[in-house]
Amino acid sequence: MDRNDIQQLEATLPGEHYLDAAHFARERDAIFHAEWFCAGRREGLETRGDYRLVNIAGESILLVCDEGGELHAFNNVCRHRGAELVPSATPDEQYGIFKAGIRCPYHSWNYRLNGELHSTPHVEVDKSCLGLHQVGIDTWGGYVFVRVIPGEQSLTAMLGEIPERIRRYPMAELRVGHRIEYSVRANWKVILENYNECYHCAGVHPELCKIVPAFRKAGGEGLDWDRGIPQKDGTNTFTLTGTTNREPFPDLNDDEKLRHKGELAYPNLMLSLSMDHAASFTLWPRSPGETDIICEFLFHPDEMAKPYFDPLDAVEFWDLVNKQDWEICESVQRGMSSRVFESGYYGPMEDLSLDIRNYVRDRLQK
């Protein structure tokens, strides 16, 4: 490739954006904490006292369902001396049920499920001034989103056209049939860039391309993701055979019963939609070179209630494809650590990958 060829290609973000702790810290403040961050499915946060503790790029956040079924999000910090309300020695998710209110384990200050301070043993204080620190929270499609730093953008504005594009998929009704947790030694942007193009599919995903031959053509250029990607004749879902005994979601149109759709909601939710299940990925950036990924397989409850329901045909296929992706992403991360790497380049069929570049630059410049 000569200099003229290079000049015709779009450059990726510089290498330090994928490698440096200083850049990761800027992204933590400007993206992971300032944008709507997907904290997983609403499932498990539906009855009084249900809670989930999540770690969003170093900030411990407590999600709680109150007596009326309303969700709240709080910084996991007691207003008295700063003790953790729920101890979080590890960054992994924690689940549980508050039997009464939220009691600090240090000095037993008690808070109601909506965050109001209820009691302070042996101390008289103005309880109206010392409720838990509230964090922005909203829901869509069965997902919970939180925003650590207050902002003006609504979740609806952040999601843009995604809800309309997949309106016939019953996302809010679906339930988790299986879950896999991965720890990937790669920057979160490497993973999203990989998800956002199929230039790599022919070389990395032979099993996937057997089901979706369109991924092999012209480096994945010209794929119509809005309509969905056509599958091989005789197949209609993402399993090793391309078939399943599960029925299609009830309200899909004819195209959606035979095509595959994908969506990416920045900064950390990836969705792959088949006619009978959704593969849902939430990314949890931990450092410049490490990202945890929770992959949940979502199915219609009517199908899950059938005596022969078995999610493993989809799970085995996706676990294979996922591991292929994570392995190549880790290779990219190692390669970018070379002293000769300055930046990469996007080919013309990788135009969607430019979104991550523009998305990050826009937020870091604010």
N, C-alpha and C positions, 0 to 999 in steps of 0.2 A: 504494500500500500504506500503510494507516494504522498507528498505533502498536499497535493490538490485533492486526492481522495479523502484525506483526513479532514480537510477543510469543509468537505461536504457533509460530514457527520456531526451530530450534536454531541458535545462532551457531557459526561456525567458530572456529578458533584466531585470536587477534588477529593483525593484520597483521605485527607485528614478528617473529612466529614464522617467517614466510616470507622476511623481508627482512634481518634483523639478523645480523651476524657473531657477536655474543655468543650469540645463541640457537643458531646453527649449531655453535658450539664446545661448547655444552652437549649438543647432540644427538650430536656426535662422541664425547664421553666416555661418555654415558649410553646411547646406542643403537648407533651404528656400531661402537664398540669393545667394548661390554659385552654385546651381544646376539650370537646366532649370525648371521653375515653370509654370504650366499651368494657364494662366490668363483668360480662358474662350473661348468662340467661337468667330470667326472672325466676325460673323454676328453683324451688328451695327457699324462696323469699316471699311466700304467699300467705302465711298464717301468723297470728300474733306471736311476737317474740323471736321469729326467725331472724338470724343474722348471718352475715358473711363478712369476713375480714379479708381485704385484698391489699396488695402492696403495689402502688402505682409509681414506678420509678423512684422508690425510696420513701414515698409518703404512704403511711398506713391509714387506710380508710375503712370505716365500719359502716356496713349497710344493714339497716334494721327495718323490719315490718312492724308497724304499730297496731293498736287494737282495732282500728278501722280498716286495716289492709293497706294503708298508705306507706310508701317507702320513704325512708330518710337516709341521708348519708352524713357521717360525721368524721372529723379527724379523730383518730384513736388516741385521744389525749384528755385526761381529767383536768378540769379547770382549777383544781386545788394546787397540786404540785407537779403536774405534767406526767404522772404515771400513765402507762398504757391501760386502757379500760379492758382490753383483751390482750394478754401478753402475746407478742409476735416475734419470737426468737428467730424464726425463719421467714423468708419472703413468700412462702407458699400460702395458698388460700386456706382459710379456716372457716368452719361452719359450726353452728350451734343454735340453741334456743335460750333466750332469756326468760326464765320462769316468771319473774316479776318485772323489775326494771333493770337498768344497767348500773351495776355496782362496781365502783372502783375497788380493786383488790388491796390498795394501799391503806387508805383511811376510811373506806366504806362510805364515801360520798355516793349518793344514789340519784340516778337520773331516770326520768320517765322515758318511754320508748320513742317519744317525739323529741327527745333531747333536753327537755326542761329539767332544771335542777329540782329534785324533790326533797331530799333530806341531807343534812350535814351534821353527823353526830357530834354533840358537845360544842358546836360552834354556831353562832348566830351570824348569818350573812343575808344580804339582799339577793334572794334566789332568782329574781327576775333578771339579774345582770350576769349570771354565771351559768347559763345553759351551755350545752356542748357547742363547739364550733361547727356550724352547718356547712355542708358541701353541696354544690348544685347536683341535682339528680333528675333524670327523666327516663322514660321508657319508649321503646318502639319495637314492634315485631317480636315480642317476647324477650327482648334484651334490655339490660339496665346500662345506662350511660351516666357517668359522673364527670363533673368538672371541678377540679380542686381549687382553681383560682376563679373568682367570679368574672363573668364576661357578659357581653350583650347578645352574642349570637345564640339563637335558639337551636335546639336539636333538629327541628324540622329544616331549618336553613342549612345546617351542616350536612344532613343526609341528602339534600337536593332532590334529584329525580329518582333516587334508588327505590323508595317505597312505591312510586307509580309504576316503575318498570317491572317490579315483581309482585304486583298487587294480587295476582291470582294464586300465588303461593301462600298457604295459610301459616305464615311464620309465627304468629302469636299463639297458635293452637298446638304447634309441634312440641314434642317432648324428647328428652335426651334418651336415646336407646343404648348408647355406648360412648365412652370418653377415653381419649389417649392424651397423655401429657408428654411433651418433648422438650428437651433442652438443646438448643441449637447454638453452636459456637460461630455465630455470624451476627452482623449488625442488622437491626430491624429493617433498615432501608434495603439491604441486599435481598431480604426475604420478600418484601413487597415488590421490588423491581422484578424479581423472578416470577412472582405470581401474576404480574401485570403483562407478561408477554409469553408467546408460545414459540418464539424463535428457537428455544432450547428443546422443545418437546420431541422432535424427531430423534435427537441424539440421546436424550436423557430418559425418555418415557416410552419405550417400545410397546409395553402393554397398553398404555393409554392410547397410543396412536392406532392400535388394532381396533379399538372401539370408536375412535374419532379420527378417521383418516385425514380429515381436513387439516388437522394439526401438522401434517407432514408437508403440505403443499406450500410452496413459495415462502418457506420459513415462517409460516403462520401469518402471512400478510393478508389483509383484506377480510378478516373474520368479522362477521356481523354479530357482535355480542348482544346488541339490543334485541334482535330476533332470537338469538340462541344459535349454538353451533350444532350442525347436523351430525348425527351419529351414523355408523355403518348400518346398512339395511339389515333389518332383523334384530336390531338392538335398540334399547330405549332408556338405559340407565348406566350408572357407573359401577359395574362389578366386573369380575374377570371374564364373564361370559357376555356381559352387556345386557343380561336379562335378570328378572327376579319374579318371585310370586307375589310381590306387593302390588297393590292397585295404585294407579296414579292419584295424585292429590285431586280432590273433587272438582275444582273449578278451573283447571288448566285448559287453555285452548289447544287446538290440534297440534300446533307447532311445539308447544311446551311439553306435550306428551312424548315428543320424539327428539327434542333438542336439549342441549345443556346450556345453562346460563351461569355467569359468574359476576360477582359484584365485589367492590373494594370500598369500604367506608373508612377513610383516613381518620385517625392514624393507625388503627389496630384491629379492624374487623374485616376478615375475608370470608366470602360466602360462595360456595359452589352448589348449584341447584340442579338436581335431577328430578324426574317426574314423580319419584316416590320417596326421596329423602334429600336432606341438605347436609353437606359437610360444612361445619362452621368452625372457623379458626379465629381465636383471639390471641394477639401477640402481646407479650409482657416484656418490654425491654429491660434488661438488668444491668448492662454495661455496654461500652462501645462494641464489644465482641461477643456478647452473649444475649440471647433472646429465648425466653420460655414461650412455648406455644401450647395452648389447650385446644385440642380438636374434639369437637362434639358432633355426634351423628344424630340428626333430628328426624323423627318419624311422626306420622299422623297417629294420634292415640287410638283410632279405630283399628289400624293395622297392628299396633302393639298389643291390642286386646285379643287378637286371634291366637288360638292355641299353638299354631305352627310358626309364630313370629320368630325370626332369627335375623339379627342385623349383620351377621358376620360376613355375608357376601359383599356388602358395601364396605365394611370395616377392613377386611383383608385387602381389598383392592386399594383403598385409600391409604392404608398404612404402607403399602409398597410404593405408591406414587409419592407419598409424603417423604419417606426416607430417601428416595432418589433426589427429591428437591433439596432436602436438608443437607445431604452429602455434597451436592454441587455448590450450594450456598456457602458451606464451610470451606470448600476449596477456593471459592472466590475470595473469602475473607483472608485466607492464608496468603493467597497470591497478592492481594492488595497491600500486604505488609512488607512486600519487597521494596528495597530502597529505590528501585527504578520506576515504581508505579507512581504516576502523578494523577491521572484520571483515566476513566474508560470512555467508551463511545457507544452511542445508541445507533443501531441500524435503522433504516426506514420503517421496518416492520415492528420496531420497538417504540413507536410514538407514544403509546400509553405510559411507558416507563418515564417519559418526560414529566408526567404529573407529579411524581414524587420529588423530582428536582425543583419544580416550580412551587410545589406545596411547602417544602422545607424552606426555600429561600424567602418566600413571602412571609412566613411566620418569624423567621429569625431576623428579618429586617424591620419588624414592627417596633 
